[in-house]
């Protein structure tokens, strides 16, 4: 994944999107969170932003993605769940919950601004970021 991002940077892209497309094409695909750090490292001096998608289910997932260098984290499945239950209001509620969870995680980490989230605030324990 890092090599692909670097090649994209050489081609002049301004951003790359780390995604597994829902993880439904191939069973046992590598979780996107496990390659995010590699992608960020590959393009860190190339002026390329990195966006993250895949497995975001909570505000703490967003926190981890940002800590590992993502500019933003995208949310798919939870929005679909909200939409299926309550339509537009359900999506609005999902986003409110994610925002609240992110802010709570930030408070627990001692930061008040997203840009103050640092890689040192998360750890990879047995293949899972915490």
Backbone torsions as a table, in degrees:
resi	resn	phi	psi	omega
1	UNK	NA	-38.1	178.6
2	UNK	-65.0	-39.5	178.6
3	UNK	-64.3	-39.3	178.0
4	UNK	-63.9	-42.6	179.4
5	UNK	-64.5	-40.7	178.6
6	UNK	-64.2	-41.8	177.3
7	UNK	-63.5	-40.5	176.6
8	UNK	-61.7	-40.4	178.0
9	UNK	-62.4	-42.0	178.2
10	UNK	-62.3	-28.7	179.1
11	UNK	-82.1	-5.1	174.0
12	UNK	98.3	13.9	178.6
13	UNK	-68.2	154.2	177.2
14	UNK	-98.6	-12.2	-179.3
15	UNK	-156.8	154.9	172.0
16	UNK	-126.8	151.7	-176.3
17	UNK	-118.0	112.3	179.6
18	UNK	-87.4	110.9	-174.6
19	UNK	-147.7	156.4	174.4
20	UNK	-115.1	13.5	177.3
21	UNK	53.8	42.1	178.7
22	UNK	86.3	-5.5	178.0
23	UNK	63.9	23.2	-174.0
24	UNK	-107.5	-5.4	-178.7
25	UNK	-79.5	-38.0	-177.5
26	UNK	-132.8	129.0	175.4
27	UNK	-69.0	147.3	176.8
28	UNK	65.2	30.8	175.5
29	UNK	-66.6	149.2	179.1
30	UNK	-64.7	129.1	178.2
31	UNK	-59.4	138.8	-177.5
32	UNK	-59.5	-33.3	179.8
33	UNK	-61.4	-28.8	-178.9
34	UNK	-76.6	-13.8	176.9
35	UNK	-112.6	-7.5	-177.3
36	UNK	-56.8	-48.6	-178.1
37	UNK	-59.2	-41.2	178.6
38	UNK	-62.6	-43.0	179.9
39	UNK	-65.4	-46.5	179.4
40	UNK	-58.6	-45.6	-179.5
41	UNK	-61.7	-39.7	-177.1
42	UNK	-64.5	-32.4	-174.7
43	UNK	-113.6	10.2	-171.8
44	UNK	-59.0	-31.2	-179.5
45	UNK	-105.3	17.1	-175.4
46	UNK	-107.4	1.1	-178.8
47	UNK	71.4	25.9	-178.1
48	UNK	-108.1	125.4	176.0
49	UNK	-80.3	149.7	179.3
50	UNK	-118.9	126.1	177.1
51	UNK	-111.7	149.4	-171.8
52	UNK	-122.6	142.0	175.8
53	UNK	-152.4	144.5	175.5
54	UNK	125.9	105.2	176.4
55	UNK	82.4	11.5	178.9
56	UNK	-76.0	112.2	-178.7
57	UNK	-124.6	-8.6	-176.3
58	UNK	-151.0	166.7	175.8
59	UNK	-62.8	-32.4	178.2
60	UNK	-69.0	-30.0	173.9
61	UNK	-63.6	-40.5	177.5
62	UNK	-64.0	-44.4	178.7
63	UNK	-56.5	-47.2	-178.8
64	UNK	-62.1	-44.9	180.0
65	UNK	-60.5	-42.7	179.0
66	UNK	-67.3	-41.3	178.8
67	UNK	-60.2	-33.3	-179.3
68	UNK	-84.6	0.4	172.6
69	UNK	114.0	0.3	178.0
70	UNK	-70.3	141.8	175.7
71	UNK	-72.4	-34.9	179.7
72	UNK	-158.2	160.6	176.6
73	UNK	-120.0	135.0	-179.9
74	UNK	-99.9	150.2	-175.5
75	UNK	-124.1	122.7	179.7
76	UNK	-109.3	-73.5	-172.0
77	UNK	-55.6	-46.8	179.0
78	UNK	-58.3	-35.4	177.0
79	UNK	-66.1	-37.7	177.5
80	UNK	-64.9	-41.6	177.7
81	UNK	-60.5	-46.9	179.2
82	UNK	-61.1	-42.3	179.7
83	UNK	-62.7	-41.5	-177.5
84	UNK	-69.9	-26.6	-178.0
85	UNK	-89.8	-44.9	-173.7
86	UNK	-134.6	17.3	179.0
87	UNK	63.0	-143.6	-177.8
88	UNK	-56.2	-40.8	179.4
89	UNK	-64.1	-33.8	177.4
90	UNK	-65.2	-40.8	177.0
91	UNK	-65.1	-44.1	177.8
92	UNK	-56.6	-43.2	-179.1
93	UNK	-66.5	-42.4	177.1
94	UNK	-57.4	-46.6	-178.9
95	UNK	-65.2	-36.6	176.0
96	UNK	-62.9	-43.3	179.7
97	UNK	-63.4	-45.8	179.4
98	UNK	-61.0	-41.6	178.5
99	UNK	-62.6	-45.6	179.5
100	UNK	-61.1	-44.5	179.5
101	UNK	-63.7	-40.2	177.9
102	UNK	-62.7	-46.2	179.7
103	UNK	-62.7	-39.6	177.5
104	UNK	-63.7	-42.7	178.9
105	UNK	-64.1	-41.0	177.8
106	UNK	-61.6	-43.5	178.6
107	UNK	-60.8	-44.2	179.4
108	UNK	-63.0	-29.1	179.0
109	UNK	-87.5	-6.8	177.4
110	UNK	83.4	24.2	177.7
111	UNK	-122.1	149.0	179.6
112	UNK	-113.7	-9.2	179.9
113	UNK	-126.7	140.7	-179.7
114	UNK	-56.3	-40.1	-177.5
115	UNK	-66.8	-10.1	177.5
116	UNK	-92.5	-1.1	177.1
117	UNK	-71.1	128.3	-175.9
118	UNK	-122.1	154.6	179.1
119	UNK	-58.2	-33.1	-178.3
120	UNK	-65.4	-9.9	-178.1
121	UNK	-86.6	-5.4	178.6
122	UNK	-127.2	158.1	179.2
123	UNK	-135.3	148.1	173.7
124	UNK	-97.5	110.6	-178.1
125	UNK	-115.5	114.1	179.4
126	UNK	53.7	42.1	177.1
127	UNK	82.2	4.4	179.0
128	UNK	-125.3	135.0	177.6
129	UNK	-81.7	138.0	-179.7
130	UNK	-136.5	NA	NA
